[in-house]
Amino acid sequence: MRISGITYESLVDGPGIRVVVFVQGCDLGCPECHNPDSHSRTGGREHTVREVMRKMKKPGPARKMVRGVTLSGGEPFMQAGDCAQIALEAKRVGWDVTTFTGYTYEELIARDDPEIHALLDLTDYLIDGPYIHEQRDLDLKFRGSTNQRIIDMEATRKHGRAKIYYG
């Protein structure tokens, strides 16, 4: 899998203290994207999923307080199978999973791709939609523009439609 980096203790990429895995590669090209260095499919560094999982569990001062892992990018759904393996490992250690995507939930579920569906099934919070600079709002929790939603995936699976998380 190709990643652009890992942040070991973040408070801005989902609820609580989180490890953030930034995947490499995104074809969406949202103008004014926050992570433009993560767009190239050939940038970043190649790692095995096992290496990424080892790195995300690296000891640190706040490690015992880590609540979850966030998959960001780039575009995690371009590497959905590898990201699903990371999400599964996070669940095994008791962490929740937040996944950022430039696609909407509805676009993702419409795809007939078992790896995409596996990642959605393991995601607790999905932050969806492209970043739209004209809708930028620095007061939003965990996202950059007002069109982006924080979706509670457990409630969504229960109700069969996207349920917004207001946490």
N, C-alpha and C positions, 0 to 999 in steps of 0.2 A: 504494500500500500504506500502511497505517496502522501507525505504530510509536510506542511510548511512550518509546523512548530507545536510545542506543548507549553501551556501555562499551568503551573502547578497549584496556584492558589488565586482564584478569581472570585470577586463578589459581584461582577456586573454581567455575567454570562448565563444567568439562571439563578434559581433560588438557593440561598446559602453559599457556603464556600465550595468551590468546584475546581476540578481539573478540567482544562479545556484542551481538546485535541483539534488543531486546525488542519483540515485536510487540504491537499493541493489539487487544484483543478476546478475551474468553473467556466462554463460556456455562456452564462447569462449576460455578463458584461454590463451590470447596472452602473450607470453613470454616478460618479462620486462614491463608489463602493468604499467601505471602511478598510477592506483587506485586498487591495488590488494586486499585491505581490503573490497572492494565493491563486490567481486565475490561470496561469500557465500550467498545462498538464505536465510539462517537463521540469518545472521549478521544484523547489523544496528538496526533500531527500526521500529515497526509497527505504522503507522499513518493513520488516515482517509484522504481522498483527501481534505476534507474541512479544516482539521488541517494544511496540507501542504500549501494550498492556503492562509490561514491566516498567516502562518509563512513567506511566500514569500513576503507578503505585509507589513511586519513589518517595522515600521518607522526607519529611520537611517539618518545620515548626508547627504548622497548623494541620498536618496530615490526619490526626485523629478527629478533627472537626470537619473534614471533607464530607459533604453531603451527596455529591454526585459528580458525574462527568457530563461535559457539554461537548457535542460534536458540532463544529463550526467550519468555516472554510474561508475560501473555496466553497464547494458544494458537496456536502456529505452524501447526497443521494447519487452522485456520480461514482461513489465507491461504497454503495449501500451494503454489499455483502461483507466487506471488511469492517465497516462501521457497525453492522449488526453483531459481529463477533466481539467487538469492543464493548458494545452495549450489554451483551450477554455476560461478559466478564464483570462489568460494573454491577450488574444485578447480583452476581454471585458474591460480591463483597458487601452487598447491602446498600449500594448507591442507587440514586435515581438517575434518569437519563433525560437530558434536554438536547434536542436536535434543532439547529438552525437550517433553514432552507429558503432559497429564492423562489421556489415553486409554492403554489398553494396546496393545502391539504387535498382539495378536490382534484387537482391535477395529478397528484401522486397516487391517490387511490384508484384513479381511472386507468393507470398503467397496469398492464398484465406482466408484472415483474416480481417474482417471488422474493428477490433480495430487498426490493423496496418495501414490500409488505412486511417482511421480517423486521426491518429496521423500524417501521411504523409501529409494529406490535410490541417492540421493546422500548419505545419512547414514551416517557411520562409527560413531557411538555414539548410541544412542537411550536417553534416560532417560524411562521410561514410568511411567504410573500416577498417580492423583490423590494430592495431598498429603493425608494423614490425620493430623490433629494428635495423636490418641491414640497414634499410632505414631512420633511425632517422635523423632529420634535425632541429636543435634548432632555425633556422631562419624562419621557416614556421609560417605563421599566423594561430593561433587557432588549430593547429594539430601537431602531433608528428613525423609522417613519410611521406615520399614523395608519397606513394601510396594512402594516404587519400585525399579525395576531399571535397571542400566546394561547395555544390550544391545550386544554386538559385532555390528554389522550385516553385516560381511563374513563372519564365521563363520555367522551366521544364514542369509544367502543361500546359503552353501555347504551347510549341513546341513538347510535347509528348516524349521527351528524356532528359536525364540529361544534364543540362546546368551549367557549372562551374561559380562560383562567384569569381570575381577577386578584388572586392571592394577595 
